[in-house]
Amino acid sequence: MDGSFFGDLLQSIADRGRALVGLPRGEPAGGDLIGLCEALLSGRGEASGVALAQEILDGYAALAPAERNRFFTTLAERFGPDHDRLRRAISSYTAAPGDRLATELHKAAEPRRQELFRRLNLAPGGTQHLVAMREEALRNAKSIPGFDAVDADFAHLFSSWFNRGFLVLRRIDWTTPANILQKIIRYEAVHAIHDWEDLRRRLEPPDRRCFAFFHPRLNDEPLIFVEVALTGHIAGSIAEVLSEDRTPIAPDKASTAIFYSISNCQEGLRGISFGNFLIKQVVQELSRELPGLRTFVTLSPVPGFAGWLAKERRREDGLMADDEKERLKALDGEGGHRDQAALEALQPLLLSVAARYFLKAQGANGRPVDPVARFHLGNGARLERINAMGDRSPKGLAQAHGLMVNYLYDLRHIERNHEAYAAAGTVAASSAVQRLAAQKPVPPKPSKAKADLPALPPPTPAEP
């Protein structure tokens, strides 16, 4: 049964249900949206439930933004657990613990919102509507009292509905339907795709691959996609990968697969992790297709580095010495982060500080402060190499002073790295990165002219 047939079937049930509950056919009933939610929870009929669910979703879509915030606030205030039932269940279980009473306790503790969302999901296109509802709620979270409780219910249900077992991996290429290709352009979040010709260069050459996860209830909406370059070495800059003048290689000559862009497409699914499954399955797909591939590595941005560095320079007890902070004043002032000559002269210092950033800077949870690092390290990758001036774009200079990193997915050690990170926050890093974190770079000699500036240092070498 395909998604289109299933959607048509639900729509037919909804149309019949509208007549059963007295709703005008094809027209929103309006009125009390919260009252309709209560009716949906109290009803038992399948057809009437589908009709009410569609009516609620249509009514929500017609609300003004401020009214939608009030709707979410009411969900937080009135659709939590039944506290009287919960107190009785706690008392009964405490008096005589057992499986039956534990089940009742579990049911009593569940917020009514969760069952409401389950029933709203019965409407035609219900899953997509609910994902869009959460996306809007996340944007307005500060204006919604009690939002955290509502969002916890969304996340709990989405984690089940978007379980890896329901997702389908599809390869995206130049023959993929245009409506999906347009979404790839729109959703690319790491290295912007400027036009159709730019997209063609990422999809059509024989040494390029793109894969995406889809969910059967979201039709042709990709959830997450990854762009891959097949090469003969580990690239240290995005220019190497995306250059218009590069010479493609035959796929069977490639030894390395570089994951250079991973983009989440649905903001309403923020926090629902698909990336680890995506990477592992893409590795399996590529290994089957191209047995000659030996190295699987990312070329990743460092989105939090520049912001962290600015704060770290103001700290008295941080990870930097006073003379290092003094030298980094060259980055200050309007446009300082775009002064590539100054940046190149500072690269030895920036590489060392960046290594400390990855290995020693931690958040309150004891994990690295960099979100991309947390993602890949949590998936079992190793921090392999830090690359000077890997991204000279305005975005790359602004967020990381041009730095990019390679995370290595060594199939022999992924599980070991993952377990060490999960248990103790251990960051798997190459010896080259560890040496960078331990060293204090020698200041470069002052040059007499701009043309005499020291050459850009090579990237830290990969592990043998």
Secondary structure, 3 states (H helix, E strand, C coil): CCHHHHHHHHHHHHHHHHHHCCCCCCCCCCCCHHHHHHHHHHCCCHHHHHHHHHHHHHHHHCCCHHHHHHHHHHHHHHCCCCHHHHHHHHHHHHHCCCHHHHHHHHHHHCCHHHHHHHHHCCCCCHHHHHHHHHHHHHHCHHHCCCHHHHHHHHHHHHHHHCCHHHCEEEECCCCCCHHHHHHHHHHCCCCCCCCHHHHHHHHCCCCEEEEEEECHHHCCCEEEEEEEEEECCCCCCHHHHHCCCCCCCCHHHCCEEEEEEEEECCHHHCCCCCHHHHHHHHHHHHHHHCCCCCEEEECECCCCHHHHHHHHCCCCCCCCCHHHHHHHHHHCCCCHHHCHHHHHHCHHHHHHHHHHHHHHCECCCCCECCHHHHHHHHCCCEEEEEECCCCCCHHHHHHHCCCEEEEECCCCCHHHHHHHHHHHCCCCECHHHHHHHHCCCCCCCCCCCHHHCCCCCCCCCCCC
